[in-house]
Amino acid sequence: MDLHVIGPLATPAERAAVDAVLGPPTSGWAGGRRDSGIDGHAARGGHAARSQRDLLLPVLHAVQARIGWISQPALNYVCRRLTIPPAEAYGVATFYALFSTRPRPPVVAHVCDDIACRLAGAEDVCGDLERSVGPAGEAGVEGQATWLRSPCLGLCERAPAAMFTMAGEAPLSFSAAPVDAVGVTARLGLPAGAGAPGPSDGDVRRSVPQVGQSGLRLLARIGVADPTSLESYREHGGYRALARALELGPERVIAEVTAARLVGRGGAAFPTGRKWAAVATAEGRPKYVVCNADESEPGTFKDRVLLEHDPFAVVESMTIEAFAVGAQQGYLYVRGEYPLAEARVANAIAQARAAGLLGGDILGAGLAFDIELRRGAGAYICGEETALFESIEGRRGEPRNKPPFPVEVGLFGKPTAVNNVETLVNVPLILATDGGGTAYAATGTEGSTGPKLFCLSGHVARPGVYEVEFGATLGELLALGGGVPGGRSVRAILLGGAAGVFVGPEALEMPLTLEATRAAGATLGSGVVMVFDETADMAGTLRRIAQFFRDESCGQCVPCRVGTARQEELLARLASDRPNGSRADELALLRDIGRAMRDASICGLGQTASSAIESALARPELVSA
Amino acid sequence: MTDGLSQDRDPAPDVRVPAADTAPAAQPTSEIVLKPAARPSRIPRPPAEPVRAPVEVTIDGVALVVPQGSTILDACRAEGIDTPTLCYLENLTPVNVCRVCVVEVTGARVLVPACSRRVEPGMEIQTDSERVRHSRRMVLEFLGSSVDLSTAPAARGYIERYAAEPGRYGPPAEPAAPGKRDDREPGHHHAPSGSTAENVFQPVKVDNNLYVRDYSKCILCYKCVEACGEDAQNTFAIAIAGRGFDARVSTEQDVVLPESACVYCGNCIGVCPTGALMFSSEFEMRAAGTWDESVQTVTDTICPYCGVGCTLSLHVQDNEIVKVTSPLDSSITEGHLCVKGRFGFEFVQSRGEPQPDA
């Protein structure tokens, strides 16, 4: 490849941001000082340079955080440093919503207007901001700040929410929820990076109303142990499971996880033991473990709560997994909209490393494993496992065609075990309990074992993450959350998120298990339970879901790229009561579109993009009173 | 058995190169004899391909035996089943993004792309089930309603074959203003009214003398990106930028081609299935209404420029070369050329009086 970089190179600030990640440039070719003794006599680039491709996103993050946007000269400098063709780097930078390739003020409020926040008045917040700051995306506050609409920020239990990014020498990002237009504007007016409120927990009890209750297993340490202290984690039972795993050996660990009949909690419910066994016996080397913390399904926030309040559990679980499958390197990919979770996990990894719980010789048992923390940049699709690999590798988050599956050809083309955060934190429960997998499998139901986290949000008195054993009914979960407030009644409940299914009040009797939801034509998905009472704007909710998929489709395959756009147009016609032909014609067309997306799309995004919308429109009583 | 080719060859002659006139006077003028190494008696051949085990599959109820490693598309083609493809080309890595070749495999939850899915023992494949026809029809409707397929006869043929109705999404939206589609940011779009069907229409990009880019006709098949990058040219002047419906083929920052890394090999034109990328000669003739493929002849010849010996297919209309391609099955080019072979034909039809040397 003939690297062709045109135009001026980056400003000193942009270069400093890049160099902070990559170190100083070592040659004139890479944009450093030209050394006539070396330059022109030594080949530059090659495999060594190209093997750094996976650093593209971290470097783009650095520039975005320092300057507030990524200029062409900055991108050119990045391309020089990493030997990436500028067109490709541009393609990557324009894929992710948290990167901007055109000038943007340093301070940005990303205001969530997604389904849960809409129920909590996000449109009013946006309307107020339009009047006080200006139209979304346009510079206000003396050119120093702007606001943008954002898809779900995963703060649904405290809706409406906003995330703030403040570029500068000491860049800062943090979330605030609940927040109104006044709160947003006040934060926008703060000088970039100075005196702004740092990351805050909010109140743990607002996120996890069950804090401190006895009998909790997944949430046992939340609000009890100090999430910033390894010592506190160990005092509350941490790292016993790893010690147990080292006693058992890799095969027994996988056997216990298999006996537990643990299935993935990210939405696909694949048996974890089978996945691990496949990676353990796969031929390729090296092997990788990846923790999928790119939780972006609208209405989902359980992984955020785990990462923020029990980060060491994720680190320990990944270590166990690596031991079981024979990996020495792990990646934890956390979504870009979770600044506090990212900080907590980074701290946990650093403390674990310092204590010899990550590194070359873990617990003196000769186990070598380390974790690299990677940050997403605003792309729902990167929660799809193969898109996540592409993103870690420094590419556009476009899902791969399967087969081959990740257990054979995964990250960097190597066998990879990729698991969701909640799935992973079940593993210590399995190992640390007397009776191991068999005892774990005795909880829950026959088809759905163990405890499960649900993300309860919307029109419910006490929204939050709730832990129940599989088998609790939807009605029981709602009762835990205090039911619908104000004496109003349930009109519809969204199960599984934007990619899930709407059910009506009749489903309150349904046990929340994989088998029962499947039998009812519903899904648990990522554990979203979003309640809509009789006052909810259902038509608007459906349009927001359609808009979400139109925005988040990667654009790779035709059914999803065009189908999501056509679906959104169709809902707009229904909303304005100007159907092409009759309303029945439109509903038939919607089913045609949905079926093609479901059957012919490459990945789960397209395959489920019509699921919630079709399920609601199939039952008029869910949509209108 | 003796290789016919080696029999025909003459023994290599000695190459005699007269010494240059500028040789130092002190040395006597003489002939320098460069003798190449003796030829092997037989031209080396690539090692024989491993025998591929046969795999039994069923396609549309007919039991077949195909070599292991074949794709479903290979098997369909061997069986004479005409499978529509848009993003597939023999000389490129399948990206399976257009989804028009999807087929139904018994036991699979979703349809699978025939172009890239490899056969497995016992696979039961249906290429014309109602489910397959539905997805193919919808994909074609989606493309037909969002892309200008006026120079894509294959796609238009598929639309007819599957009775796709691109019109049922409403009248097309107004074309985007110049550069506006390239300005769109991921994760943000204006809410549609639904009264018109969104599309990729936009002005043609004419920024050099050799070819034009009419992205109103782009179905985003990724072929040009592959040909520019890993699959042929290794130049990477273009990539997919943006996301979702706003994804587009773009140079860095949407700069014009002369400012990009483009080397004008034209391999992107060679693989484009819809005429979005087009020789300027063809584009201008179409605009003038003089383009007429029915009177064109195609003559294969060897590129006159260098010693590689690429096969050129000269497309000639009214005794003028109007474009140059190369056969996909050429063992030398696999359909790809360089700027000289692709575009360096103007001199042939320079019919003015020869200019005397200055």
Interface residues (C-beta under 8 A of the other chain):
Chain A: M1 D2 H4 I6 Q72 L75 P85 P86 A87 E88 A89 Y90 G91 T94 F95 Y96 A97 S100 T101 R102 G137 L148 R149 S150 P151 G378 A379 R396 N401 P403 R543 Q547 R550 D551 E552 S553 C554 G555 Q556 C557 V558 P559 R561 V562 G563 T564 A565 R566 E568 E569 L570 L571 A572 R573 L574 S576 R578 N580 L589 D592 I593 R595 A596 R598 D599 A600 S601 I602 Q607
Chain B: N96 V97 C98 R99 V100 V102 V110 L111 P113 S116 R117 R131 H134 S135 M138 V139 F142 L143 S145 S146 R168 Y169 G170 D183 E185 P186 G187 H188 H189 A191 P192 S193 G194 S195 A197 E198 I219 L220 G229 N234 T235 F236 A237 I238 A239 I240 A241 G242 R243 G244 F245 D246 A247 S250 T251 E252 Q253 V255 E259 S260 A261
